Amino acid sequence: MLQFLEIVLSEFLTTPVRSQLRRSSQSKLIKFLEPFILTIAKCIPHHLNEEIFLLCEHALELRLSLTLKPCLPNDELIQTLVESLTDKYTMRSKAHKRLVKYFLTRVIVEESLTLIS
């Protein structure tokens, strides 16, 4: 199931369909992705497969690419991701390190800098 979701999200990121969405469809997709990413983040510590990290990364990338203006994901999402990525039961792997690096560079640093400027 996770592989299916990862394939769908990665295809959505690579195809030109994303750029052809109307603003109303983009806002609906953002409203769907916020709780979806939150649910994925809450599952990270309890998961034994590496696909969860890639799925979370693709969902975050899709959420950030659909943003009409620079804005960070909500505070609850950021807090849940930080807690999940640093939880003592979270599996440590290359995929975990890649998600942590992506989260820190793309979500925290780059999005924060776009809000400042």
N, C-alpha and C positions, 0 to 999 in steps of 0.2 A: 504494500500500500504506500509506504513512504517513497519507494522508487517511482511509482506512478505519479505521485504529487510532485516529486522533484523533476521528472520529465516534463510535466505540464508547465510548471513554473519556469524551467529553463527555456523551453520552447517559446513561451510567452515573452521572455526577456529578449530572445534573439530575433524574433520575427517583427516585421514592420507593422503588425496589427496594433501594437501598443501605441504607436504614434498616430494611428488613425482613429483612436477612440475619442468620442466627444467628451467635453468637460463633465457632463452629468454622469456618463459612464465611468469616467476616471474617479469621480468622487464616490460613486457607489462601490467601486473596486477598493478604494482606500478604506471605506467603512467596513468592508468585508475583511480586508487584510489585517487591520488592527487587532481584532479579537483572535483571528487565526494565528498570527505571530505570537500573541500572548499565550495561546494554548500550546503552541509548539515549544515556547520557552519554558513553560511549566513542566513539560514532559522531558526536557533534556536530562535532568539528574537521574531519572528513572529508566532511561533508555540504554540498551546495550549495543545498538547499531550505530555506525558512523553516519548513516544517511540523514539522521536528524539534524546534524550540524549543517550539512549542505542544503537541506530543505529550509532551514532557518535563514541561512545566508541568501538563498534565492528569493525567499519571501521578503526579507528586508530590502534587498536590492530593488525588487519590483515596487515595493511600497515607496521607497525614496525616489525612484525614477518617475513615479506618477504624481509626485507632489507638484502642485501648480505654482506654489511659491515656496521659498526655503523655509522649512519648519522641521523641528525635531519630532520624532515619535513621542507619544505622550509619556508622562513621567512613570506611570505604572508599568508600561512596556519596558522602558529603560531599566527600572529597578528590578523587574522580574528577570530580564536578561542577565544583568550583573549577578544577581543571586544564583541563577541557574548555572552560569558559566564558572562561578567560583565555589559551587557546592562541593562538599567533600565526596559525594557519591557520583559526581559527574565523571564519565569516562574520559581519561586524558589520552589524546591521540593527535596525529597530524591534522585531522579534520577539526578537532577542538581548537588547536592552536591557530588554524587558518580562520575560523569563525571569530575567535577572540581578536586577532589582528584586524580582521575586516570590521568588526564592531567598533573597535577603538579608533581606527583611522577614518573610516567612512561615516559612521554614525555620530560619534562623539566629536572628533576633531574637525572634519570637513564641514559637517552641517552646522556646528557651532560657529565656525569662521564665516560661513555664508550669512548667518544671522547677524553677526557683528558688523560686517561691511555693508 
